[in-house]
Amino acid sequence: MSDIKNIFDIASRGMSAQMVRLNTVASNLANAGSVASSDAGAYRALKPVFKTIYADDIQKTGVSSVNVDDILAVDRPAEKSYQPGHPKADENGFIYTAAVNVDEELVEMLEASRQYENSVEMVTTLRGLMMRTINMGK
């Protein structure tokens, strides 16, 4: 049972989902250069998993929105490099750099911010149209 009542609920859910996406990107970029002494200890990029939710009267309205269902770590191996003098090097002289693709994260950030901006623009336009409609009755 969803509580999607109007266009503002749809926009709010979409903006919240994109904000979670932007926060995971920020976390990934902040940890991109981190180093660990094992593959298991290396940072893995986080990605939100979105889930479509439908209005109770989906058959009549066709209204749906989105929620963040989960946040998962990407299953990508850490970058292994030989640096025997590094303080975090393992017994074989290897360090493990975070499994984060910076270029991929920048694209994610750009797309998420554009989606967020689109939702803001839609709400702003809708508000303006509602105000014009109210002013027509005066």
N, C-alpha and C positions, 0 to 999 in steps of 0.2 A: 504494500500500500504506500504509494508515494504522496508527497504533499506538494506537487507541482500545481500551482493555482493559476499562474499568469506568466507573462513574458519576463517579468522581473525575477521570478523564481528560476526560470530557465537561465537567464543571464547571470544571476548570482552563482548558480552551481557551476556554470562554465568558467566564470572568473575565478572561483575558488579552486577549481581543478587546474587551471593554468598557473595560478599562484603556487600551488604545490609543485608543479612542474618546474617553475622558475627557481624555487627553493632547492630542489634536488640538483638542478644545474649549478647553482651557486655552490652547493656543497661539493659537487664533483670537481668544479674548477678550483676550489680552495684546496682540495686534496690531491690535485693532479701531479704535483711534484713530490709527494710524500714517498718515503723509502721505508722498507721493512727488511727484516733479516730472514723472512721466509715467504714463500708464495702464499701460504694460508693467511699470513698476517698482513699482506698488502691490501691497501684500500681497493674496493671494487666500486665502480660507478653505480649510482642508484637511478632507477627509472620508475616513474609512477605507472600503475596499471589502471586504465580507465574502464568504467563499466557504464553502459547505457541504462538509464532508468526511464520508465514509461509512466505517463499519467494514468490514473485509475480509469479514465474514459478514453483510452487510446484508440478504440475502434471509432469513436465519433470525432475526436479532435486530432489525432495523429501527433500529439505533443510528447516529446521526450527530451531528456537532458542527460547530464553526465555526472558521475561521482568518481572520486578516486577510490578504487577498491583495495589497492595494496601498493606498497613500495618495495621493489625487489632489487637485489644486487645483480648486476650483469655478470653472466658466467663467461668471463674473459680472463685468460691467464695474465699474471703480472709480467712486466718486462724484466727479464733477468739480465744482469750485466756483471762482468767480472771487475771488481774493484777491491782487491785484497786490503788496501790501506784504509778503507772506509770503516768508521766506528760501528756501523750496523751490518757489516759483512758477516756472512755465516762462516762455518768452519772451512768451507771450500773457497772462500773469498768472493762469494756472489752477494749482490744486493738485489732487491726486488722493488721495482718502481710501480706506483699505483696503476691499475688497469683502467685508465681514463684516456679517451681520445679527445683532445682539446678541440679539434676542428668540429667533431661531431657535437660536442657540448655547445659550441658557439652557434651552430645551426639550430639546435634545440632551443637555445635561449632566444634567438631571433624569431623563430616560429611561435614560441609560447607568448612572447611579448606582443607580437602582431595579433594573435588570437585574443589576447586580453584587451588590447586597444580596440579591436573590432567590437567586442562586447560592450565596452564603455561607450563607443560611438553609437551603437544601436540603442542603448538606454538613454543617452543624451537626446538622440533624435526622437525617440518615443515620448520622452518627457516634453519636448518642445511641441510635438503634435498634440499631446494631451492639453497643454496650456492654451494652444490656439483654439482647440475645440471648446474649452471652457470659456474663453474670451468671446467666442462667436455668440454665446447666449446672452451676453451683456448688452 
